[in-house]
Amino acid sequence: MRRGARATLLVVWLLALAGLGWVVSQRLHVSTDLRSFMPAPTTPDQRLLMEQVGDGPGSRLLLLSISAGPEPQLAKLSQGLAAALKKEPRYSQVLNGSFDLAALDPQLLPYRYLLSPTLDTQPLDEAYLADQLQQRLDDLSSPAASLLKGLLPRDPTLETLKLAERWAPAKSPELRDGVWFTPQHEALLLVQTVAAGFDPGAQQQAIDGIRAAFHTLPGSADARLELSGPGYFSVLIGAQTRHQADWIGRISTIGFIALLLLAYRSISSLLLSALPIASAALAGIAALTVAFSEVHGITLAFGFTLLGVAQEYPIRVLSHRRAGEDAVQSVRDLWPLLLTAIASACIAYLAFYASGVAGLQQLAVFTIVGLLVAGFSTRYLLPHLLPRRVRDVAAMGWLIAARRRVDQLPRPRWIPLLVALAIVAMLGLAPGPFWQNNLAALTPVPQQLLQHDARLREALGAPDVRYLLVLQAPTEQGVLALSQSLQPQADALVARHAVDAIELPSRYLPTLAQQRERQRKLPDRATLRRELDDALQGMPFRADLFQPFVDDVETARQLPPLTPERYAQTPLGQRLAAMLVPRDGHWLGLATISGVHDVAALQALGGNSHGAVHLLDLKAASESLVAAYRTRILQALLAAALLLVLTISIALRSARRAWHVLAPMTLATFLVLAVERVAGIEISLFHLVALILAGGLGLHYALFFERDTGDPAEQRRTLHATLVCVLSALLVFGMLAWATIPVLRAIGLTVSLGVAFHFCLSILMAPHAHAAKE
């Protein structure tokens, strides 16, 4: 191709990439919901697990501590922060031990008589009112007088405070200066976000809002604010992963560029060889924007990693060029083998799509489209742009010596059997469980932060993140009725110290029937006025002081009962909404539990309910979900393996040649598993993903080592290309193996071992050069 035509092709290619990049920037919507990478639940408990992990009340809790200052100053900071956060719509509940009447919805205050259990045992008669008024006189001489002065005319029986105590955490820290404190002199706050716990982006905004509100408070510069909870951990993990991935990516990119410059000594070839990879990435993202409304961030991160297989295509072209030979002809000779490699890698990644998991399906679309674009652009575009004059790598002295040593290596037929026996022995002697089902073991959260979280949870009595008590009934009211009937048994478990607290939905909202019953017990205006006047005899209160109280009771007598829908519009409505969940024509009530000490006693709570009440172990449900997920992926991998065998056999037209390609890849894959198991590593889903990537890389090595044209120079070019591919893969994934993030480390270690084992076995199990000539 002439220079002008080459320049035109380059400009058109770059313009096409720019246009594709613009389209992607306009259409790409990135999702952060990690549940996209979990399989569809198959059991009711698994389905509930998926909902609770993302939207459940436990996942939305942020635990805050303020320390490093005198307690009066910390108390002021706690009160100031709580007041600021209650004004923000991002937070559905903010608790710090203090009570603010102004924070309540004035229209709902008359409902206090329908929500409070007082009327279940005590009528509003003269004796009760007189006793309450005498207690208020005593209270007015106490430090709480400032609070009561505003509340007394409207609520002399303090039903509002009784409800506040009822709705507060069952186990609360010590109150000092009106707010919660730990024994370590930390002011505590409990914040529930509106955003789902599995939405790191929204959780980041919520956390940023908390920090911003804190730093605007007077005296905050001298104090320390610390956060904990699932949402905070998800943000922390995301930041750590991005940080490590960024610096590893920068170092490995620099190393990769240096390696290619050393291998080919041509800046123009290096820059041009990046075009197929850039095309692959943009085409893959564009395909995602067409096929899916949102693209998960993990899809992009993992997709670029898996797309590393495509970097071998231009490397093969650069290494296999002969001096004086046109690049188009070089690629034409390589194309049958490259096409086989591309098809094989696409088949392997097709297993992701067959998994049925949305995130993995996105990953499959991204990588398959990317590999195809990288391969075909390497075949039909790149050769026309490469410089005509190149250095033939086959003439390098060190490569001639290296190829000679490779050809001299013994290749006894018992090597596959020896490796297979070693694999069986290592797997048989490996310690511990084979599979890693506990997703918590993959968290990179530092141990000290987990200990800090546990300490704050114990102090606050925050709900247990593992257990839920699930109530089932045909209607919402049925769930609330069932909840009310369970309350005595729940109280008995708390009294026996089987648990610290059980928070049932009826704690926040009684049934309509119970509200109506309490409503019937309210006296009419004339009766209440008479009883109140009699109770005020001898009291120093003015006769008209309690007119707002009389008006509220009369209003409460005429109110329609409070429904969950109306309650959802209140500050506590989000809390109740999270505890009442519609499900396939019936309703579930989710009771949170704090401080579980006797699991068997909790399980027995629903023993006579005929399935209407049962204890959900979220840890057990997650492990069963992971096991089902893994089974599905393994089934997809088995199908992909069969397709791969068929593809390689057809492409090579020889069972013997197919054996020389597939056997090293298979043995190397199981050898990686065996070595990791002997090292005590339990195999997770991330290891399986990494094994597929390593298998795709190793297949290339075996394919090209098996190929023998009878030309020693071509064999040296094959060795050169493979060495560059192996070193570049080890450079990138070897660094990942040193990461502190468990997921990155699992991928890096698995791929690094896989690349090394695939390379060695591909050489040892390839036929001798002279045998191929015969």
C-alpha positions in Angstrom: 0.0 0.0 0.0 1.4 3.4 -0.9 2.3 6.0 1.7 -0.7 8.2 0.9 -3.1 5.3 1.1 -1.5 4.2 4.4 -2.0 7.7 5.8 -5.6 7.7 4.6 -6.3 4.4 6.3 -4.7 5.5 9.5 -6.7 8.7 9.6 -9.9 6.9 8.8 -9.2 4.3 11.5 -8.5 7.0 14.1 -11.6 8.9 13.1 -13.6 5.8 13.4 -12.2 5.2 16.9 -12.9 8.8 17.9 -16.5 8.5 16.6 -17.0 5.2 18.4 -15.6 6.8 21.6 -18.1 9.7 21.3 -21.0 7.3 20.8 -19.8 5.3 23.9 -19.5 8.5 26.0 -23.1 9.4 25.1 -24.7 6.0 25.6 -22.7 4.5 28.4 -24.5 4.3 31.8 -22.4 2.6 34.5 -24.1 0.6 37.2 -22.7 -0.2 40.6 -25.2 -2.7 42.0 -23.0 -5.7 42.8 -26.0 -8.0 42.7 -25.6 -8.0 38.9 -22.7 -10.4 39.4 -24.7 -12.8 41.6 -26.9 -15.5 40.0 -30.7 -15.5 40.0 -31.9 -16.9 43.3 -33.6 -20.3 43.1 -35.1 -20.5 46.6 -37.2 -18.1 48.6 -34.4 -17.7 51.1 -31.9 -16.9 48.4 -34.2 -14.4 46.9 -34.7 -12.7 50.2 -31.0 -12.7 50.7 -30.4 -10.8 47.5 -33.0 -8.2 48.5 -31.7 -7.8 52.0 -28.0 -7.6 51.0 -28.9 -4.6 48.8 -32.0 -3.0 50.3 -32.4 -4.5 53.7 -32.2 -2.3 56.9 -29.0 -3.9 58.0 -27.2 -3.0 54.7 -28.3 0.7 55.0 -26.9 1.3 58.5 -23.9 3.6 59.0 -22.3 3.6 62.5 -20.7 6.9 63.4 -18.3 7.7 66.3 -16.9 11.1 67.3 -13.9 11.1 69.6 -10.7 13.0 70.6 -12.2 15.7 72.7 -14.0 16.6 76.0 -17.4 14.9 76.3 -19.5 18.1 76.4 -17.9 19.2 73.1 -18.4 15.8 71.6 -22.1 15.9 72.7 -22.5 19.2 70.9 -21.0 17.8 67.8 -23.2 14.8 67.9 -26.3 17.0 68.3 -25.2 19.3 65.6 -24.5 16.5 63.2 -27.8 14.7 63.9 -29.7 18.0 63.4 -27.9 18.6 60.0 -28.5 15.0 58.7 -32.2 15.0 59.7 -32.7 17.8 57.2 -31.1 15.8 54.3 -33.4 13.5 52.2 -30.5 11.0 51.8 -31.0 9.7 55.4 -34.2 8.0 56.5 -33.3 7.8 60.2 -30.7 9.5 62.4 -30.4 8.4 66.1 -28.0 9.6 68.7 -30.0 9.1 72.0 -31.4 12.6 72.1 -35.1 13.3 71.5 -36.3 16.3 69.5 -40.1 17.0 69.5 -39.7 19.4 66.5 -38.5 16.5 64.4 -41.9 14.7 64.6 -44.6 15.2 62.1 -47.2 17.4 63.9 -50.0 15.8 61.9 -49.1 12.4 63.3 -48.8 13.4 67.0 -52.5 12.6 67.7 -51.8 9.1 66.5 -49.6 8.5 69.5 -52.6 7.2 71.5 -53.3 4.6 68.8 -49.6 3.6 68.5 -48.7 3.5 72.2 -49.6 0.4 74.2 -50.7 2.5 77.2 -54.4 2.2 76.6 -54.2 -1.6 76.5 -53.8 -1.6 80.2 -54.6 1.9 81.5 -57.6 4.2 80.7 -57.3 8.0 80.7 -59.2 8.5 83.9 -58.8 10.7 86.9 -56.5 8.4 88.8 -54.1 7.9 85.9 -54.1 11.5 85.0 -53.5 12.6 88.5 -50.5 10.2 88.9 -49.0 11.4 85.6 -49.4 15.1 86.5 -47.7 14.5 89.9 -44.8 12.9 88.0 -44.6 15.9 85.7 -44.3 18.2 88.7 -41.3 16.1 89.8 -39.9 16.2 86.3 -40.1 20.0 86.1 -37.7 20.2 89.0 -35.2 17.9 87.3 -32.6 18.6 84.5 -35.2 17.4 81.9 -37.4 20.4 82.6 -36.3 22.3 79.5 -37.5 19.5 77.3 -40.8 19.0 79.1 -41.9 22.6 79.1 -42.6 22.5 75.4 -44.1 19.0 75.5 -46.2 19.2 78.7 -49.3 21.1 77.5 -49.9 18.8 74.6 -48.7 15.5 76.1 -48.9 15.4 79.9 -48.7 11.5 79.9 -45.5 11.6 77.8 -46.9 9.2 75.2 -44.5 10.8 72.7 -41.5 10.0 74.8 -42.8 6.5 75.4 -43.0 5.9 71.7 -39.5 7.4 71.2 -38.2 4.9 73.8 -40.1 2.1 72.1 -38.7 2.9 68.7 -35.1 3.5 69.9 -32.7 0.6 69.7 -33.5 -2.0 72.4 -29.9 -1.9 73.7 -28.7 1.6 73.9 -25.3 3.0 75.1 -25.1 5.2 78.1 -26.6 8.7 77.8 -24.4 11.6 78.7 -25.3 15.2 77.9 -28.4 13.8 76.2 -26.5 11.7 73.6 -25.0 8.2 73.4 -21.5 7.5 74.5 -19.3 4.4 74.6 -17.1 3.3 77.5 -14.2 4.6 75.3 -15.7 8.1 75.5 -16.9 8.2 71.9 -20.2 10.0 71.0 -22.3 7.6 68.9 -24.8 8.0 66.1 -26.8 5.5 64.1 -27.6 6.7 60.5 -29.8 4.8 58.1 -29.4 5.8 54.4 -32.2 5.8 51.8 -29.7 4.4 49.3 -29.3 0.7 49.0 -26.2 -0.8 50.7 -25.2 -2.5 47.4 -25.0 0.9 45.6 -21.4 2.1 46.3 -22.0 5.3 44.3 -25.0 6.4 46.4 -23.3 5.2 49.6 -20.3 7.4 48.7 -22.6 10.4 48.3 -24.2 9.6 51.7 -20.8 9.3 53.4 -19.5 12.5 51.7 -22.6 14.3 53.0 -22.0 13.1 56.5 -18.3 14.3 56.4 -19.3 17.6 54.9 -21.9 18.3 57.5 -19.5 17.3 60.3 -16.7 19.6 59.0 -19.1 22.6 59.0 -19.7 22.3 62.8 -17.8 24.5 65.2 -15.0 22.6 66.9 -15.0 19.7 64.5 -11.4 20.4 63.5 -10.3 19.2 67.0 -12.4 16.0 66.9 -12.3 12.8 64.9 -15.2 11.3 63.0 -15.1 7.6 62.2 -17.6 5.6 60.1 -18.4 1.9 59.9 -21.1 -0.3 58.4 -21.7 -2.3 55.2 -22.1 0.8 53.0 -18.9 2.3 54.3 -17.1 -0.9 53.7 -18.4 -1.2 50.1 -17.1 2.3 49.4 -13.7 1.6 51.1 -13.3 -1.7 49.2 -14.1 0.1 45.9 -11.6 2.9 46.7 -8.9 0.4 47.7 -9.5 -1.7 44.6 -9.3 1.3 42.2 -6.2 2.6 43.9 -4.3 -0.7 43.7 -5.6 -1.4 40.2 -4.5 2.1 39.1 -0.9 1.9 40.3 -0.5 -1.7 39.2 -1.9 -0.7 35.8 0.4 2.3 35.5 3.5 0.2 36.4 2.6 -2.7 34.2 1.8 -0.4 31.3 5.2 1.2 31.5 6.8 -2.3 31.8 4.8 -3.6 28.8 5.8 -0.6 26.6 9.5 -1.1 27.6 9.2 -4.8 26.8 7.8 -4.2 23.4 10.4 -1.5 22.6 13.1 -3.9 23.7 11.6 -6.8 21.6 10.9 -4.8 18.4 12.9 -1.6 18.7 10.3 0.3 16.8 8.2 3.1 18.2 5.9 3.2 15.2 5.2 -0.5 15.4 4.5 -0.2 19.1 2.0 2.6 18.5 0.3 0.9 15.6 0.0 -2.4 17.4 -2.1 -0.6 20.1 -4.8 0.2 17.5 -6.4 -3.3 17.5 -6.6 -3.3 21.3 -8.1 0.2 21.4 -10.6 -0.9 18.7 -11.4 -4.0 20.7 -12.1 -2.1 23.9 -14.3 0.6 22.2 -16.2 -2.0 20.1 -16.8 -4.1 23.2 -18.2 -1.2 25.2 -20.3 -0.1 22.3 -21.8 -3.6 22.0 -22.6 -3.4 25.7 -24.5 -0.1 25.3 -26.6 -1.6 22.6 -27.3 -4.9 24.4 -27.8 -3.6 27.9 -29.4 -0.5 29.4 -26.6 -0.2 32.0 -23.1 -1.5 32.1 -21.6 -2.6 35.4 -18.3 -1.1 36.4 -16.9 -4.5 37.3 -17.7 -5.6 33.7 -15.4 -2.9 32.4 -12.7 -3.6 34.9 -12.6 -7.4 34.4 -13.3 -7.0 30.7 -10.2 -5.0 30.0 -8.3 -7.7 32.0 -9.8 -10.6 30.0 -9.2 -8.6 26.8 -5.5 -9.0 27.5 -5.6 -12.2 25.4 -6.0 -9.9 22.3 -2.7 -8.3 22.8 -1.1 -11.4 21.4 -2.6 -10.9 18.0 -0.4 -7.9 17.0 2.6 -9.4 18.9 2.4 -12.5 16.7 2.3 -10.3 13.6 5.3 -8.3 14.7 7.4 -11.3 15.7 6.6 -13.5 12.6 7.5 -10.9 10.0 10.4 -11.9 7.7 13.0 -9.4 6.5 11.8 -7.9 3.2 8.4 -9.6 3.4 5.2 -7.6 3.1 3.2 -7.6 6.4 0.1 -8.6 4.5 1.7 -11.8 3.4 3.0 -12.6 6.9 -0.5 -12.2 8.4 -2.0 -14.3 5.6 0.3 -17.2 6.5 -0.5 -16.8 10.2 -4.3 -16.2 9.8 -5.6 -19.8 9.9 -3.9 -20.4 13.3 -4.8 -16.9 14.6 -8.4 -17.5 13.6 -8.4 -20.8 15.4 -7.0 -19.1 18.5 -9.7 -16.3 18.3 -12.5 -18.8 17.9 -11.3 -20.9 20.8 -11.0 -17.9 23.1 -14.5 -16.8 22.2 -15.9 -20.3 22.9 -14.2 -20.2 26.3 -15.7 -16.8 27.2 -19.1 -18.0 25.9 -19.3 -19.9 29.1 -19.8 -16.6 30.9 -22.9 -15.9 28.8 -24.3 -19.4 29.4 -24.1 -18.8 33.2 -27.3 -16.8 33.1 -25.8 -14.1 35.4 -26.3 -10.6 34.1 -22.9 -9.3 35.0 -21.1 -12.3 33.4 -23.3 -12.1 30.3 -22.1 -8.5 30.0 -18.5 -9.7 30.4 -19.1 -12.3 27.7 -20.4 -9.7 25.2 -17.6 -7.3 25.9 -14.8 -9.9 25.6 -16.2 -11.8 22.6 -16.9 -8.7 20.6 -13.5 -7.2 21.6 -11.6 -10.4 20.6 -13.3 -10.5 17.2 -12.6 -6.9 16.5 -9.0 -7.1 17.7 -8.4 -10.3 15.6 -10.0 -9.0 12.4 -8.4 -5.6 12.6 -5.1 -7.3 13.1 -5.7 -9.4 10.0 -7.2 -6.8 7.6 -6.1 -3.3 8.8 -2.9 -3.4 10.8 -0.7 -5.1 8.1 -1.3 -2.2 5.7 0.0 0.3 8.2 3.1 -1.5 9.5 6.5 -0.2 8.2 7.9 -2.1 5.3 11.4 -2.4 6.6 11.7 -4.5 9.7 14.3 -6.4 11.6 13.9 -10.2 11.4 14.0 -11.4 15.0 15.0 -14.9 13.8 18.5 -13.6 13.2 19.1 -12.7 16.8 21.9 -14.8 18.4 20.3 -15.3 21.8 17.1 -16.5 20.1 19.0 -19.0 18.0 20.7 -20.4 21.1 17.4 -20.4 23.0 15.6 -22.3 20.3 18.4 -24.8 20.1 18.0 -25.6 23.8 14.3 -25.9 23.5 14.7 -28.4 20.6 17.2 -30.4 22.8 14.7 -30.8 25.6 13.6 -34.4 26.1 9.9 -35.0 25.5 9.2 -38.4 27.0 5.7 -39.7 26.4 5.2 -40.2 30.1 5.3 -36.5 31.0 1.5 -36.1 30.8 1.0 -39.2 33.0 3.5 -37.9 35.5 1.9 -34.5 35.6 -1.6 -36.1 36.0 -0.4 -38.2 38.9 1.2 -35.2 40.6 -2.1 -33.3 40.2 -4.1 -36.2 41.7 -1.7 -36.5 44.6 -1.6 -32.8 45.4 -5.4 -32.5 45.3 -5.8 -35.6 47.5 -3.3 -34.2 50.1 -4.5 -30.6 50.0 -5.7 -29.2 53.4 -9.1 -27.7 54.1 -12.2 -27.3 51.9 -11.8 -27.3 48.1 -14.2 -24.4 47.4 -14.5 -21.0 49.0 -18.2 -20.4 49.7 -17.8 -17.6 52.3 -17.8 -14.3 50.4 -16.8 -12.5 53.6 -13.4 -14.2 53.4 -12.7 -12.2 50.2 -13.2 -8.8 51.9 -10.1 -6.6 52.0 -11.4 -4.6 55.0 -8.6 -4.4 57.6 -9.1 -6.4 60.7 -8.9 -3.3 63.0 -11.9 -1.8 61.1 -13.9 -5.0 61.5 -13.1 -5.0 65.2 -14.1 -1.3 65.4 -17.4 -2.1 63.7 -18.1 -5.0 66.0 -17.4 -2.8 69.0 -19.8 -0.1 67.8 -22.5 -2.6 66.9 -22.3 -4.1 70.4 -22.5 -0.7 72.0 -25.4 0.4 69.8 -27.3 -2.9 69.8 -27.4 -2.6 66.0 -29.2 -5.4 64.2 -27.2 -8.6 63.5 -26.1 -8.8 59.8 -26.5 -12.6 59.7 -29.9 -13.5 61.0 -33.4 -12.4 60.1 -36.7 -13.6 61.5 -39.1 -13.9 58.6 -42.9 -13.7 59.1 -45.3 -14.7 56.2 -49.0 -13.9 55.8 -51.5 -13.3 53.0 -51.7 -9.5 53.8 -49.8 -6.7 55.4 -52.3 -6.7 58.3 -51.8 -10.5 58.7 -48.1 -9.9 59.1 -48.6 -7.2 61.7 -51.1 -9.5 63.5 -48.6 -12.3 63.5 -45.9 -10.0 64.7 -48.1 -8.9 67.6 -48.8 -12.5 68.6 -45.0 -13.2 68.6 -44.2 -10.3 70.8 -44.6 -12.2 74.1 -42.4 -15.1 72.9 -39.8 -12.6 71.7 -39.8 -10.8 75.0 -39.3 -14.2 76.7 -36.2 -14.9 74.6 -34.8 -11.5 75.5 -35.5 -12.2 79.2 -33.7 -15.5 78.9 -30.7 -13.8 77.2 -31.1 -15.9 74.1 -30.9 -12.6 72.2 -30.4 -9.0 73.1 -33.4 -7.7 71.1 -35.9 -8.7 68.4 -37.3 -5.8 66.5 -40.7 -6.9 65.1 -42.7 -4.8 62.5 -45.6 -4.3 65.0 -43.1 -2.4 67.2 -43.6 0.5 64.8 -47.2 0.0 63.7 -50.0 -2.0 65.4 -52.7 -3.6 63.3 -55.8 -1.6 62.2 -57.8 -3.7 64.6 -55.6 -2.9 67.6 -55.6 0.8 66.7 -59.4 0.8 66.5 -59.6 -0.9 69.9 -57.4 1.7 71.5 -59.5 4.4 69.8 -62.6 3.1 71.4 -61.0 3.5 74.8 -60.3 7.2 74.3 -62.8 9.3 76.3 -64.9 12.0 74.5 -64.1 15.6 75.0 -66.5 16.2 77.9 -65.5 13.1 79.8 -61.8 13.8 79.4 -62.3 17.5 80.4 -64.1 16.4 83.6 -61.5 13.7 84.5 -58.7 16.2 83.9 -60.3 18.9 86.0 -60.7 16.4 88.8 -57.1 15.3 88.5 -55.9 18.9 88.6 -57.4 19.6 92.0 -54.6 20.7 94.3 -52.1 21.0 91.4 -50.3 24.3 90.6 -51.2 24.0 86.8 -53.5 26.5 85.1 -56.9 25.0 84.2 -56.5 25.8 80.5 -52.9 24.7 80.2 -53.8 21.2 78.8 -56.3 22.3 76.2 -53.9 21.1 73.4 -54.0 17.7 75.1 -57.8 17.6 75.1 -57.9 18.6 71.5 -55.4 15.9 70.5 -57.4 13.2 72.2 -60.6 14.4 70.5 -58.7 14.4 67.1 -57.4 10.9 67.8 -61.0 9.6 68.4 -62.0 10.6 64.9 -58.8 9.7 63.0 -58.8 6.9 60.4 -56.4 4.2 61.6 -52.8 4.6 60.5 -52.0 2.4 57.5 -48.5 1.4 56.3 -48.9 3.6 53.2 -49.6 6.6 55.4 -46.9 5.7 57.8 -44.4 5.5 54.9 -44.6 9.2 54.6 -43.2 9.7 58.1 -39.5 9.8 59.1 -39.8 6.2 60.4 -41.7 5.1 57.4 -38.7 3.9 55.5 -37.8 1.7 58.5 -41.2 0.0 58.5 -41.3 -0.2 54.7 -38.0 -2.2 54.8 -39.7 -4.6 57.2 -42.9 -5.2 55.2 -42.1 -6.8 51.8 -44.7 -8.0 49.2 -43.8 -11.3 47.7 -45.7 -13.3 45.0 -49.2 -12.6 46.3 -48.4 -12.6 50.0 -46.4 -10.5 52.4 -43.3 -11.0 54.4 -42.4 -9.3 57.7 -38.6 -9.0 58.4 -37.8 -8.8 62.1 -34.2 -7.8 62.8 -32.3 -9.4 65.6 -29.5 -8.1 67.9 -27.0 -10.0 69.9 -27.8 -13.7 69.0 -26.6 -16.0 71.8 -28.9 -19.1 71.2 -29.6 -19.9 67.6 -31.6 -23.0 68.5 -34.0 -20.9 70.7 -34.6 -18.5 67.8 -35.3 -21.4 65.4 -37.8 -22.8 67.8 -39.7 -19.5 67.8 -41.5 -20.5 64.7 -41.8 -24.2 65.6 -45.7 -24.2 65.8 -46.3 -21.6 63.0 -46.5 -24.2 60.2 -43.9 -22.3 58.2 -45.3 -18.8 58.8 -42.3 -17.9 60.9 -38.7 -19.1 60.3 -35.2 -18.0 61.0 -33.2 -17.0 57.9 -29.4 -17.5 58.2 -28.1 -15.1 55.5 -24.7 -16.7 55.7 -26.0 -20.1 54.9 -28.2 -18.7 52.2 -25.3 -16.9 50.6 -23.1 -20.0 50.7 -25.9 -22.0 49.0 -26.2 -19.3 46.4 -22.5 -19.3 45.7 -22.5 -23.1 45.4 -25.4 -23.0 42.9 -23.6 -20.2 41.0 -20.4 -22.2 40.8 -22.3 -25.3 39.6 -23.8 -23.3 36.8 -20.5 -21.9 35.7 -18.8 -25.3 35.9 -21.6 -26.7 33.7 -21.1 -23.9 31.2 -17.4 -24.5 31.2 -17.9 -28.2 30.5 -20.0 -27.3 27.5 -17.4 -24.8 26.4 -14.7 -27.4 26.8 -16.5 -29.8 24.6 -17.0 -27.1 21.9 -13.3 -26.3 22.2 -12.2 -29.8 21.6 -14.4 -30.0 18.6 -13.2 -26.7 17.2 -9.5 -27.5 17.6 -9.9 -31.0 16.1 -11.7 -29.6 13.1 -9.3 -26.8 12.6 -6.2 -28.9 12.9 -7.8 -31.9 11.0 -5.8 -34.3 13.2 -6.5 -36.0 16.5 -2.8 -36.2 17.2 -2.3 -32.4 16.6 -5.3 -31.6 18.7 -3.8 -33.7 21.5 -0.6 -31.6 21.4 -2.7 -28.4 21.8 -5.5 -29.5 24.3 -3.5 -31.8 26.6 -1.0 -29.1 27.8 -3.8 -26.6 28.3 -5.9 -29.1 30.3 -3.1 -30.4 32.5 -1.8 -26.9 33.1 -5.3 -25.7 34.3 -5.6 -28.6 36.8 -2.0 -28.1 37.9 -2.8 -24.5 38.8 -5.7 -25.8 40.9 -3.5 -28.4 42.6 -0.7 -26.0 43.5 -3.1 -23.5 44.9 -4.9 -26.1 46.9 -1.6 -27.5 48.3 -0.8 -23.9 49.4 -4.1 -23.9 51.4 -6.0 -21.6 49.0 -9.7 -22.4 48.7 -11.0 -21.9 45.2 -13.4 -19.1 44.7 -15.4 -17.9 41.7 -12.7 -15.4 40.9 -10.2 -18.3 40.6 -12.5 -19.9 38.0 -12.6 -16.6 36.0 -8.8 -16.4 36.1 -8.4 -20.0 35.0 -10.5 -19.3 31.9 -8.3 -16.3 31.1 -5.1 -18.4 31.7 -6.5 -21.2 29.5 -7.1 -18.7 26.7 -3.5 -17.5 26.9 -2.1 -21.1 27.2 -4.1 -22.2 24.1 -2.2 -19.8 22.0 1.2 -21.1 23.2 0.2 -24.7 22.5 -1.2 -23.8 19.1 1.9 -22.0 17.8 4.4 -24.5 19.4 2.5 -27.3 17.7 2.8 -25.6 14.4 5.9 -26.5 12.5 6.5 -25.3 8.9 9.8 -27.1 8.7 11.6 -23.7 8.8 14.0 -23.3 11.8 13.8 -19.5 11.4 10.0 -19.6 11.7 10.4 -21.8 14.8 12.6 -19.1 16.3 10.0 -16.4 15.5 7.4 -18.5 17.2 9.5 -18.8 20.3 10.2 -15.0 20.2 6.5 -14.2 19.9 5.6 -16.6 22.7 8.3 -15.3 25.0 7.1 -11.7 24.5 3.5 -12.8 25.2 4.5 -14.8 28.3 6.7 -12.0 29.8 4.0 -9.4 29.2 1.3 -11.6 30.9 3.6 -12.3 33.8 4.4 -8.6 34.1 0.8 -7.6 34.4 -0.6 -10.5 36.4 2.5 -11.1 38.5 2.0 -7.6 39.9 -1.6 -8.4 40.6 -0.5 -11.4 42.6 1.2 -9.0 45.1 -2.0 -6.9 45.6 -3.5 -6.8 49.0 -7.1 -7.0 47.6 -8.0 -10.7 47.7 -9.9 -10.6 44.4 -7.0 -9.0 42.5 -4.5 -11.3 44.2 -6.6 -14.4 43.3 -6.7 -13.4 39.6 -3.0 -12.4 39.5 -1.7 -15.5 41.2 -3.9 -17.9 39.2 -3.1 -16.3 35.8 0.6 -16.1 36.6 0.8 -19.7 37.6 -1.3 -20.7 34.6 0.9 -18.8 32.1 4.0 -20.4 33.5 2.6 -23.9 33.5 1.0 -23.5 30.1 4.3 -22.3 28.6 6.4 -25.1 30.1 3.9 -27.9 29.2 3.3 -26.5 25.7 7.0 -26.8 25.1 7.5 -30.2 26.7 4.5 -31.7 25.0 5.0 -30.2 21.6 6.5 -32.5 18.9 10.3 -32.2 18.1 11.0 -30.1 15.1 12.6 -33.1 13.3 9.6 -35.2 14.1 7.3 -32.7 12.4 9.4 -32.7 9.3 9.2 -36.5 8.9 
